[in-house]
Structure formats: C-alpha cells, structure tokens
Amino acid sequence: MKQVMTILGVIAALVLSNHAAIAGSQKVLCLTLDGDLLNAAEILLSNKGLKIKGRLGFVCWFPEKPSIIYMANPENHTYFAQPAADYLRDLREDYHTLKYTRLERKTRVLLDGTKVEMVTAFLSGPKGQEMKVAEVTCLKNTGLPPAVNRMWCTILGLPEKDFSLPIGSFQNASKVWRPEEALNGGRKGWIVVALPKRVARKTMDERLLELPSNYRKAKDKASLYLSSDGNLSEKDLEDFFISPKN
C-alpha cells in the first residue's frame, strides 16, 4: 500500500510539474527577416507582445503598455523605456509613407510550405495610368491579439485594415538617402523593406518574451549603448573612443 501511494505521489508530482511548464510557456510565431528596415533580425510575436532581436540588442513591446517601447542591451544588462511614437519615428525616418489606390490578393506557398497571401498594391496617377508600388507577403489567421498585429503592421509602415500579418515587403517608394534628397521628397525605387528567411511556430518559456528582471534602467539612449551600468561616465566614453594600446 505504501509503495502504491509513493507511485501515486510521483505521478501527481509529474502532472503538476507538467501543468506548471505549460502555464509558463507561450505559443510564439518566430520570423527571421532580412532587409533594409530590420537587418538580420529575429521577430517573436505572441499573446504577450513582440520582441525584435537584432545586432544591437533587442526591443520589447507589450499590449498592456502600448505607448512604450523597451530597448535593451544584453552586453551591459540595461534597458531604456522610450515612447513608442519616438521609436517608430526614428526607425522609419528615412521612409516616406506608402500610398496606393488598389490591392490585389493571391495565395502563394513559400519554399518551406508556408501558405501566405501575396498582396500587390497599385497607385493610380492623375491621368488614370497605374503602377505597381508594393508587394507584401502576409500570414492569415495567426491567432495573435489584434493589438500585437496592429503594432507589427505599424512597424512595417502598413495599415492593419488592408493587411493581416506582413512577413515580407517590397516597396517602390521614396527613401531619403542623403540630406539634400529630403528637399525633393527622396529617391524613388524598389526597397526590400523585409525579406522573410524563415517562419516557424514554437513553444517558448514566457520569460524569454519579457524584459529580464535583472536589467537596470539606463538614463538615456547614450547610456544604454555606451555605459557599463546605465549611467554614462567619462570613463565609459574614454573606453569607447580610445583604442587599447598594443
């Protein structure tokens, strides 16, 4: 009898452990993107929000605090809370808004078998002529909260009302390459805004989607990237700008 109770206790412990693991995990849509806007980035999208992992660290956004973007630097374990509007303006400062008057939608299949919707945007000119201005690859029925979908569309510069979840975007749009080009509206040409390299769904520990609890708040963006502890000092600047002697 004692042995039976012991076995039942072990089984109960395993069941509880399994439930705890499930409770602490999230279904995550993982995108690996290249391109002009987010170069060599991994995007994680879930019910908890979104996380962009790039060469300079990572960025987090959470639906419960929609007006704030958290920029984080893993090298010095610091973060900086920036107004989302400022982050978006800085990210997209070289891009002019995409304009279009008509959309066409077709079903496509990516090389890995992922079914997508290809949305082609056209713009009509003053004399009735029409030109293609964008090709956007979208995922439908992702199950993501509308707020997360909306924020991701905003980052890519696309209105959620016309696009589901964009994972790739080619745009024939104006981009300001040099300061003098800002005077005439930028240079027109095809831009690889986002090129999808990989699309996957994973179950991840939800802590990987959060801002780490051991990160310190940086005083400003300069401190985020140049300081050792979130407060930029003269020594930090010396270490950054002065090369070590051989």
C-alpha positions in Angstrom: 0.0 0.0 0.0 2.8 2.4 0.9 4.5 1.6 -2.4 1.3 2.4 -4.3 0.9 5.7 -2.5 4.5 6.6 -3.3 4.0 5.8 -7.0 0.8 7.9 -7.0 2.7 10.7 -5.3 5.4 10.6 -8.0 2.7 10.7 -10.8 0.9 13.6 -9.1 4.2 15.5 -8.9 4.9 14.9 -12.6 1.4 16.0 -13.6 1.8 19.2 -11.5 5.2 19.8 -13.0 3.9 19.4 -16.5 1.0 21.8 -15.8 3.5 24.3 -14.4 5.6 24.0 -17.5 2.6 24.5 -19.8 1.4 27.5 -17.7 4.9 29.1 -18.0 5.1 28.7 -21.8 3.8 30.6 -24.8 3.0 29.7 -28.4 5.2 32.0 -30.4 5.4 33.0 -34.1 9.1 33.3 -34.9 10.1 35.3 -38.0 13.7 35.5 -39.3 13.9 38.6 -41.5 16.5 40.4 -43.5 16.1 43.6 -45.4 16.5 47.4 -45.3 14.4 48.2 -42.2 15.3 45.4 -39.8 18.5 43.9 -41.0 19.2 40.3 -39.9 16.5 40.3 -37.2 14.5 37.6 -35.4 10.9 38.6 -34.5 8.9 36.9 -31.8 5.2 37.5 -31.7 2.8 36.1 -29.1 -0.1 37.0 -26.8 2.5 38.7 -24.5 3.5 41.2 -27.3 6.5 41.3 -29.6 10.3 41.1 -29.4 12.8 42.2 -32.0 16.3 40.7 -31.6 19.0 42.3 -33.7 22.7 43.1 -33.8 22.4 45.9 -31.2 20.3 44.0 -28.7 16.6 43.6 -28.6 13.4 45.6 -28.4 10.2 44.6 -26.5 6.6 45.9 -26.8 3.7 44.8 -24.5 0.0 45.4 -25.2 -0.6 46.4 -21.6 1.8 49.4 -22.1 1.2 50.2 -25.8 2.8 53.7 -25.7 6.2 52.4 -24.6 9.0 50.5 -26.4 11.7 48.9 -24.3 15.2 48.9 -25.9 17.6 46.5 -24.2 21.3 45.9 -24.4 22.4 42.4 -23.3 26.1 43.5 -23.1 25.6 45.8 -20.1 22.2 44.4 -19.0 20.4 47.7 -19.3 17.2 48.9 -20.9 15.7 52.2 -21.9 12.0 52.9 -22.0 11.2 55.1 -25.0 7.9 56.5 -26.2 6.7 54.1 -29.0 6.0 57.1 -31.2 9.6 58.3 -30.9 11.0 54.8 -31.6 8.8 54.4 -34.7 9.8 57.9 -36.0 13.5 57.1 -35.5 13.1 53.6 -37.1 11.2 54.9 -40.2 12.7 58.4 -40.5 14.2 57.6 -44.0 11.0 56.2 -45.4 8.0 58.1 -46.9 4.5 56.7 -46.4 3.4 54.1 -48.9 0.5 55.3 -51.0 -1.8 53.1 -53.0 -5.3 53.1 -54.5 -5.9 49.4 -55.3 -4.9 46.0 -53.9 -4.8 42.5 -55.5 -4.6 39.4 -53.4 -3.3 35.9 -54.4 -2.5 32.8 -52.4 1.1 31.6 -52.6 3.2 28.9 -50.9 6.7 29.7 -49.6 9.6 27.3 -50.2 9.2 25.8 -46.7 5.5 25.0 -47.5 4.0 28.0 -45.5 0.8 29.3 -47.1 0.8 33.1 -47.5 -1.3 35.8 -49.1 0.6 38.0 -51.6 -0.9 41.5 -51.6 0.1 43.7 -54.5 -0.5 47.4 -54.2 -1.1 49.7 -57.2 -1.2 53.5 -57.4 -3.3 55.4 -60.0 -1.7 58.5 -61.5 -3.5 61.8 -62.4 -4.1 60.6 -66.0 -5.5 57.3 -65.0 -2.3 55.3 -65.5 -1.5 52.7 -62.9 1.8 51.4 -61.5 2.8 48.7 -59.0 4.1 50.2 -55.8 4.4 47.3 -53.3 4.3 43.5 -52.9 3.6 42.4 -49.3 3.6 38.8 -48.1 1.1 38.2 -45.3 0.1 35.4 -43.0 -3.5 35.0 -42.2 -5.2 33.5 -39.1 -2.2 33.7 -36.9 -4.2 33.8 -33.7 -2.3 36.8 -32.4 -4.2 39.5 -30.5 -5.3 42.5 -32.7 -3.1 44.9 -30.7 0.1 42.8 -31.5 -0.9 42.5 -35.2 -1.6 46.3 -35.3 1.8 47.2 -33.8 3.7 44.9 -36.1 1.9 46.5 -39.1 2.8 49.9 -37.8 6.5 49.0 -37.5 6.5 47.9 -41.2 4.6 51.0 -42.2 1.4 49.3 -43.3 -2.2 49.8 -42.2 -3.7 46.8 -40.5 -7.1 47.4 -42.2 -5.6 46.2 -45.5 -3.0 43.7 -44.4 -3.1 40.7 -42.0 0.4 39.9 -40.6 3.1 41.1 -43.0 6.2 39.0 -43.1 7.8 40.4 -46.2 7.6 43.7 -48.1 9.0 45.1 -51.3 8.0 48.7 -51.9 8.5 51.1 -54.8 8.7 54.1 -52.5 10.7 57.2 -51.7 13.6 56.9 -49.3 15.9 59.7 -48.2 19.5 58.5 -48.7 21.2 61.9 -48.4 20.0 65.2 -46.6 19.6 67.1 -49.9 17.2 64.4 -51.2 14.8 65.4 -48.4 14.1 68.6 -50.2 12.6 66.9 -53.3 10.9 64.0 -51.5 13.6 61.4 -51.6 14.7 59.0 -54.3 12.1 56.6 -55.8 13.0 53.0 -56.2 12.3 49.4 -55.1 13.2 48.9 -51.5 13.5 45.5 -49.8 11.8 46.5 -46.5 11.6 43.0 -45.1 12.7 39.7 -46.7 11.3 36.6 -44.9 14.1 34.0 -44.4 12.3 31.6 -42.0 8.8 31.3 -40.5 8.2 29.0 -37.5 5.9 28.4 -34.6 7.5 27.4 -31.3 6.5 26.9 -27.7 8.8 29.0 -25.6 9.3 29.9 -21.9 7.3 33.1 -21.5 10.3 34.6 -19.6 12.1 34.8 -22.9 9.5 37.2 -24.1 9.7 39.5 -21.1 12.2 42.2 -20.1 14.8 40.4 -17.9 14.3 41.3 -14.2 18.0 41.8 -13.6 18.3 44.5 -16.3 19.0 48.1 -15.0 17.2 51.2 -16.3 19.5 53.4 -18.4 19.3 57.1 -18.0 19.1 57.7 -21.8 19.9 56.0 -25.2 23.6 57.0 -25.0 23.9 55.3 -21.6 22.1 52.3 -23.0 24.7 51.6 -25.6 27.9 53.3 -24.2 27.8 52.9 -20.4 28.7 49.9 -18.3 25.8 50.3 -15.8 23.2 52.5 -17.4 24.8 55.8 -16.3 27.2 57.2 -18.9 30.5 58.4 -17.3 33.7 60.0 -18.6 35.5 56.6 -18.2 32.8 54.9 -20.4 33.5 57.5 -23.2 37.2 57.0 -22.8 36.9 53.2 -23.1 34.7 53.6 -26.2 36.7 56.2 -28.1 40.2 55.4 -27.1 41.7 52.2 -28.6 43.7 50.0 -26.3 47.4 50.1 -26.8 49.2 47.1 -28.1 
